[in-house]
Protein backbone atom coordinates (compact mmCIF):
# COMPACT_ATOMS: atom_id res chain seq x y z
CA UNK A 1 0.00 0.00 0.00
CA UNK A 2 1.40 3.39 -0.99
CA UNK A 3 2.40 5.62 1.91
CA UNK A 4 0.33 8.78 2.24
CA UNK A 5 2.33 11.96 1.62
CA UNK A 6 1.46 14.88 3.86
CA UNK A 7 2.79 18.15 5.23
CA UNK A 8 3.39 18.03 8.98
CA UNK A 9 3.00 21.17 11.09
CA UNK A 10 3.86 20.98 14.78
CA UNK A 11 2.59 23.55 17.28
CA UNK A 12 1.56 23.97 20.91
CA UNK A 13 -1.63 22.01 20.57
CA UNK A 14 -2.95 18.91 22.32
CA UNK A 15 -4.61 17.00 19.51
CA UNK A 16 -3.98 15.81 15.97
CA UNK A 17 -5.93 17.14 13.01
CA UNK A 18 -5.97 16.53 9.26
CA UNK A 19 -6.87 19.01 6.54
CA UNK A 20 -7.31 17.99 2.91
CA UNK A 21 -7.45 20.93 0.51
CA UNK A 22 -6.87 20.99 -3.24
CA UNK A 23 -5.62 17.40 -3.12
CA UNK A 24 -2.95 18.21 -0.50
CA UNK A 25 -2.85 16.71 2.98
CA UNK A 26 -1.80 18.78 6.00
CA UNK A 27 -1.42 17.20 9.44
CA UNK A 28 -1.18 19.37 12.56
CA UNK A 29 0.35 17.72 15.62
CA UNK A 30 1.61 18.53 19.15
CA UNK A 31 5.26 19.55 19.35
CA UNK A 32 6.54 16.40 21.06
CA UNK A 33 4.31 13.71 19.57
CA UNK A 34 6.32 10.83 18.11
CA UNK A 35 6.47 10.51 14.32
CA UNK A 36 5.27 6.89 14.36
CA UNK A 37 2.21 7.87 16.41
CA UNK A 38 1.39 10.53 13.84
CA UNK A 39 1.82 8.06 10.98
CA UNK A 40 -0.48 5.54 12.66
CA UNK A 41 -3.11 8.23 13.10
CA UNK A 42 -2.87 9.25 9.44
CA UNK A 43 -3.10 5.63 8.30
CA UNK A 44 -6.18 5.12 10.47
CA UNK A 45 -7.83 7.91 8.50
CA UNK A 46 -6.69 6.67 5.08
CA UNK A 47 -10.15 5.84 3.75
CA UNK A 48 -11.48 9.27 4.71
CA UNK A 49 -8.40 11.05 3.34
CA UNK A 50 -8.54 9.28 -0.01
CA UNK A 51 -12.22 10.11 -0.29
CA UNK A 52 -11.52 13.79 0.37
CA UNK A 53 -8.67 13.87 -2.15
CA UNK A 54 -10.94 12.36 -4.78
CA UNK A 55 -13.56 15.04 -4.14
CA UNK A 56 -11.70 17.66 -6.17
CA UNK A 57 -14.48 19.65 -7.79
CA UNK A 58 -14.00 19.82 -11.60
CA UNK A 59 -16.04 23.03 -11.69
CA UNK A 60 -12.98 24.93 -10.54
CA UNK A 61 -10.23 23.39 -12.67
CA UNK A 62 -10.00 26.61 -14.69
CA UNK A 63 -9.45 28.58 -11.48
CA UNK A 64 -6.71 26.24 -10.30
CA UNK A 65 -5.04 26.47 -13.70
CA UNK A 66 -5.16 30.28 -13.78
CA UNK A 67 -7.64 30.53 -16.64
CA UNK A 68 -10.57 31.83 -14.61
CA UNK A 69 -11.24 33.87 -11.49
CA UNK A 70 -14.04 33.35 -9.00
CA UNK A 71 -15.78 36.54 -7.96
CA UNK A 72 -19.06 36.50 -6.05
CA UNK A 73 -19.41 32.81 -6.87
CA UNK A 74 -19.22 33.39 -10.64
CA UNK A 75 -16.43 32.37 -13.00
CA UNK A 76 -14.78 35.06 -15.11
CA UNK A 77 -11.95 34.77 -17.65
CA UNK A 78 -8.65 36.02 -16.24
CA UNK A 79 -5.35 36.99 -17.83
CA UNK A 80 -2.11 37.27 -15.86
CA UNK A 81 0.84 39.21 -17.25
CA UNK A 82 -1.26 42.18 -18.34
CA UNK A 83 0.18 45.71 -18.44
CA UNK A 84 -2.18 46.84 -15.68
CA UNK A 85 -4.80 45.53 -13.32
CA UNK A 86 -8.44 45.94 -14.25
CA UNK A 87 -11.58 44.58 -15.85
CA UNK A 88 -12.94 44.80 -19.35
CA UNK A 89 -15.89 43.15 -21.05
CA UNK A 90 -16.47 40.60 -18.30
CA UNK A 91 -12.84 39.56 -17.90
CA UNK A 92 -10.13 40.33 -15.34
CA UNK A 93 -6.58 41.41 -16.19
CA UNK A 94 -3.71 41.39 -13.69
CA UNK A 95 0.01 42.03 -13.81
CA UNK A 96 0.53 38.96 -11.62
CA UNK A 97 -1.34 36.67 -9.24
CA UNK A 98 -0.18 38.77 -6.30
CA UNK A 99 -2.26 41.67 -7.64
CA UNK A 100 -5.57 39.82 -7.17
CA UNK A 101 -5.74 40.49 -3.45
CA UNK A 102 -5.20 44.26 -3.55
CA UNK A 103 -7.47 44.73 -6.56
CA UNK A 104 -10.44 42.81 -5.18
CA UNK A 105 -10.12 44.45 -1.77
CA UNK A 106 -9.94 47.88 -3.36
CA UNK A 107 -12.90 47.35 -5.68
CA UNK A 108 -15.12 45.07 -3.59
CA UNK A 109 -13.79 44.98 -0.05
CA UNK A 110 -16.02 47.79 1.16
CA UNK A 111 -19.08 45.91 -0.03
CA UNK A 112 -18.11 42.85 2.01
CA UNK A 113 -17.50 44.94 5.12
CA UNK A 114 -20.89 46.62 4.69
CA UNK A 115 -22.51 43.20 4.35
CA UNK A 116 -20.86 42.06 7.57
CA UNK A 117 -21.92 45.23 9.35
CA UNK A 118 -25.46 44.83 8.07
CA UNK A 119 -25.71 41.26 9.32
CA UNK A 120 -24.28 42.30 12.68
CA UNK A 121 -26.93 44.98 13.03
CA UNK A 122 -29.70 42.69 11.84
CA UNK A 123 -28.91 40.04 14.44
CA UNK A 124 -28.06 42.41 17.28
CA UNK A 125 -24.28 41.94 17.43
CA UNK A 126 -21.76 44.70 18.09
CA UNK A 127 -18.26 43.59 17.03
CA UNK A 128 -15.41 45.87 18.10
CA UNK A 129 -14.03 45.80 14.55
CA UNK A 130 -14.48 43.91 11.30
CA UNK A 131 -11.31 43.59 9.24
CA UNK A 132 -10.19 41.88 6.04
CA UNK A 133 -7.12 39.69 6.36
CA UNK A 134 -5.12 37.08 4.43
CA UNK A 135 -5.54 33.72 6.16
CA UNK A 136 -3.83 30.55 4.98
CA UNK A 137 -6.29 27.91 6.16
CA UNK A 138 -9.47 29.54 7.45
CA UNK A 139 -12.23 31.85 6.33
CA UNK A 140 -12.40 34.02 9.42
CA UNK A 141 -11.74 34.46 13.11
CA UNK A 142 -13.17 36.18 16.16
CA UNK A 143 -11.16 36.86 19.29
CA UNK A 144 -12.08 37.57 22.87
CA UNK A 145 -11.83 41.32 22.33
CA UNK A 146 -14.67 41.21 19.80
CA UNK A 147 -12.56 41.75 16.69
CA UNK A 148 -13.74 39.79 13.65
CA UNK A 149 -11.26 39.13 10.86
CA UNK A 150 -12.52 37.87 7.51
CA UNK A 151 -10.46 36.21 4.80
CA UNK A 152 -10.49 38.55 1.81
CA UNK A 153 -11.18 35.51 -0.39
CA UNK A 154 -14.77 35.62 0.82
CA UNK A 155 -15.10 38.08 -2.06
CA UNK A 156 -14.81 35.08 -4.37
CA UNK A 157 -17.55 32.99 -2.78
CA UNK A 158 -21.25 32.84 -3.60
CA UNK A 159 -23.12 35.36 -1.42
CA UNK A 160 -24.83 32.68 0.66
CA UNK A 161 -21.47 31.15 1.61
CA UNK A 162 -19.80 34.42 2.52
CA UNK A 163 -22.93 35.23 4.50
CA UNK A 164 -22.67 31.95 6.39
CA UNK A 165 -19.02 32.63 7.30
CA UNK A 166 -19.93 36.09 8.58
CA UNK A 167 -22.79 34.71 10.69
CA UNK A 168 -20.46 31.99 11.99
CA UNK A 169 -17.95 34.58 13.19
CA UNK A 170 -20.65 36.83 14.62
CA UNK A 171 -21.91 33.92 16.72
CA UNK A 172 -18.45 33.67 18.27
CA UNK A 173 -19.14 37.03 19.88
CA UNK A 174 -21.67 35.18 22.01
CA UNK A 175 -19.98 31.76 22.32
CA UNK A 176 -16.26 31.74 21.58
CA UNK A 177 -15.70 27.96 21.44
CA UNK A 178 -17.19 25.52 18.92
CA UNK A 179 -19.44 24.02 21.57
CA UNK A 180 -23.00 22.68 21.24
CA UNK A 181 -24.19 26.08 22.48
CA UNK A 182 -22.30 27.76 19.65
CA UNK A 183 -23.79 25.57 16.92
CA UNK A 184 -27.22 26.08 18.43
CA UNK A 185 -26.72 29.83 18.05
CA UNK A 186 -25.56 29.40 14.46
CA UNK A 187 -28.62 27.27 13.72
CA UNK A 188 -30.89 29.90 15.21
CA UNK A 189 -29.60 32.50 12.76
CA UNK A 190 -28.85 30.25 9.78
CA UNK A 191 -31.12 27.21 9.55
CA UNK A 192 -29.27 25.82 6.52
CA UNK A 193 -25.80 26.04 8.06
CA UNK A 194 -24.98 22.32 7.70
CA UNK A 195 -25.43 22.38 3.92
CA UNK A 196 -23.52 25.64 3.62
CA UNK A 197 -20.69 24.31 5.74
CA UNK A 198 -20.37 21.26 3.50
CA UNK A 199 -20.45 23.38 0.33
CA UNK A 200 -17.80 25.70 1.72
CA UNK A 201 -15.32 22.82 1.74
CA UNK A 202 -15.42 22.79 -2.07
CA UNK A 203 -13.82 26.24 -2.02
CA UNK A 204 -11.05 25.46 0.47
CA UNK A 205 -8.50 25.34 -2.35
CA UNK A 206 -8.83 29.11 -2.76
CA UNK A 207 -6.88 29.71 0.46
CA UNK A 208 -3.78 28.34 -1.29
CA UNK A 209 -4.07 30.63 -4.31
CA UNK A 210 -2.77 34.12 -5.11
CA UNK A 211 0.16 33.99 -2.70
CA UNK A 212 3.10 34.23 -5.09
N, C-alpha and C positions, 0 to 999 in steps of 0.2 A: 504494500500500500504506500502510495507516495506521501512523503511528509509534507504537512501543511506549512507554507511559508507565511510568516507574519512579522509585523513590526512590533517590537516590544518596548513599551515605555514604562519605566519604573518611577514611582512617586510615593509620597507619604500618604498612602491610602491603606485600607485594611482588607479590601476584597479585590478579586480579579474581575475584569470585565473584557468583553470582546465587542469590537465595532467592525462591521463589514460595510464599506462604502466604495462604490465604483470598482468593485471587484478586488479591493485591497483589504487585508485583514490587519487590524490593530489590536494588540492586547495590552491592557494596562494592569500593572501588578505592583504589590508592595515592594519597597526597596530591597528587603532582605529575603524575599521568597526564593527558594531554590529553583534553578532552571528546570530540573526534571519534574517538579511539582506543577510548574506552569505548563510544560509540554503535555503532561497527563490531562490537565484541565482542558487544554485546547483540543486534544484528541477526543475527549469525552463529548465535546460539542461538534465533532466533525460533521455529522449529518445536518445539523442546523446551519453550520458555516457554509457547507457546499450548496445548500438550498438558497442561502442568501446571495452567494456569489452568482448563482445561476439566474437570479432575479433581475439582472441588469436590464433596464427598461429600454427597448429599441427605439422608443419615441425620441430619446435624447441623444442618439448616436451623433447627430450633426452638431450638437452642442459640444460633446466631448471632443469631437474632431476639429472644432474651431470653424465650422461652416455656418453655424447659426447661434443666435443669442436668445436666451429666455428673458422676457421682460413682461411682467404682469401675467405670467402664465402662458404667454403666446410666443411662438417661434418667429424670429426675424432673421433674414440673411445678415451676415456680418463679414466684414473684410478687415483683416489686420495688416498693418504696413502702409496704411493710408497717410497722406500728407498732414491731415489734421483730424481731430476727433469730431464726430457729428452724425447727423442722420439725414437721409435724403431718400424720398420715394419708398418709404417703408423698409429701409435697410440701415444698418449701423456701420460706421467707419471709424476705426481706431488706429492710432500710430502703433500701439502694441497692446498686449493683453493687460498690462499693468494700468492702462488708461481707463479700463472699464469701470473700476471702482469709483474714481473721482468724477467721471462723467455722469454715471447714474445717480450718484449722491447729489451732484450739483443740479441735475435736471429733474430728479424725482424724489430726492431724499426728503424734502419738505412735505411732500404729499404723504409719505409714510409716517412721518412724525405727527402730522395733523390727524391721520387716521388713528394712531395710537392714543393721542390726546382725546379724540372724540370718543373712543371706546372706554377710556378711563372715566370720562365724565358721565357717559351713559350708564356705567355700572357702579358709579359712586366711589371710584378709587382716586387717590391723590398721590401719585408717585412724586418723589422729590425731583427727579429729572428723568427724561427719556432721551437716550443717546444712540447714535449709530456707531457700530464698531465692526472690526474685522476679526471674527472668530474662526478658528480652524476646525472645530468639530461640534459646534452647537449653533442653534438659531437665536438664542437670547439668554439673558441672565437677569437676576434680580437679587440685590444684596440686602443686608439687614438695615441699611440706611435708606432704603426706599428708592434706590437708583436702578432704573431698568435700562439695560443695554441690549440693543437689537442688532443682529447681523445684517449688514447692509444688503446682503444677498436676498433678503426678504423681498426686495424690489423685483426679483425675478420670478417669484412664486405667484400662482393664482391668488386672487384676492381672498378667497375663503381660507387658504392655508396661511397666508400672512396674518390674517385676522385671528386664526386659531392660536398662532404663536404669541401674538400680542396678548390675547386673553389669558393664555397659559402663564405668561410672565406677570400680568396684573394680579392673578390669583395668588402669586407668591408674596404679594404685599400683605395678604391675610394669613397665609400658611406657607412658611418658607420651605419646609421639607416636602418631598414627594410622598406624603402620607395618605392614608384613606381619606382623611379630612380634606386634604388638598384636592384630590381627584373628585370628591363630592362637590367642592366649590366650582371646579372646572365644569363639571356636568350640569350644574345649576345655570351657568352662563352660556354653555355651548353643548347642547344636547347631543350633537353629532361628533363629539371630540374623538371617539375611538376610531371612526372611519378616517377622519382628518389626520389623526396621528399616524395611522398606517400609510396613508397616501404621502405624507411628508417624507417618509423614508425613501421614496422613489427619487427625491430631489437631494438626497444627502451628498451625492457626488459633487454638487455645486460648491461645497465648502472647500474643495481641493483645487478649484479653478481660479484663474486670474490672480495668481500669486507671483508670477515671474516678473 
